[in-house]
Amino acid sequence: MLNCGTIAPGFTLPDADMELFDFCKLRGHQHVVLFFYPRDDTPLCTMEAADFSDHESDFARLNCVVVGVSRDDCLSHAEFRDKHGLSVRLLSDEEGDVCRKFGVSQFREKDGHKKLCIIRSTFVVDRDGIVRHALYDIRPKGHAAEVYQLVKGLSGHVTKGKPHHAYC
């Protein structure tokens, strides 16, 4: 699990259109909300992705990019996005490398079988690449509004161009 105050791991993943998204290119420029979700087109995942999409312009006004990550492939992401009119960028982590880096993979048992699952989690990363909030095992309802308030608070915690590390 990642903790507040740590530098977010760098990564590059393909999105729903198979274009590469390089997380490190945002450092020094924009805040990032990175939400991990278990599967495309399930009720709670749809609720979460739709809610973030509905508020994407609000996040953009705070100079913040919202990105979703799951282990589904790019084609699944494209179908999910198009079916529900989602606007947030959805990244494919088929191998689960980024999920492991962020500590959101966990084995869960169902019907006597252990399966590697993604724990619904959200990270608020400031423009300097520092994790300011690490939220694990979240509930989707109202989550985007909660995260928006956390991002909104980031602007009040910068002094002379440097992050205020005690914020976490």
Secondary structure, 3 states (H helix, E strand, C coil): CCCCCCECCCCEEEECCCCEEEHHHHCCCCEEEEEECCCCCCHHHHHHHHHHHHCHHHHHHCCEEEEEEECCCHHHHHHHHHHHCCCCEEEECCCCHHHHHCCCEEEEEECCEEEEEECCEEEEECCCCEEEEEEECCCCCCHHHHHHHHHHHHHHHEECCEECHHHC
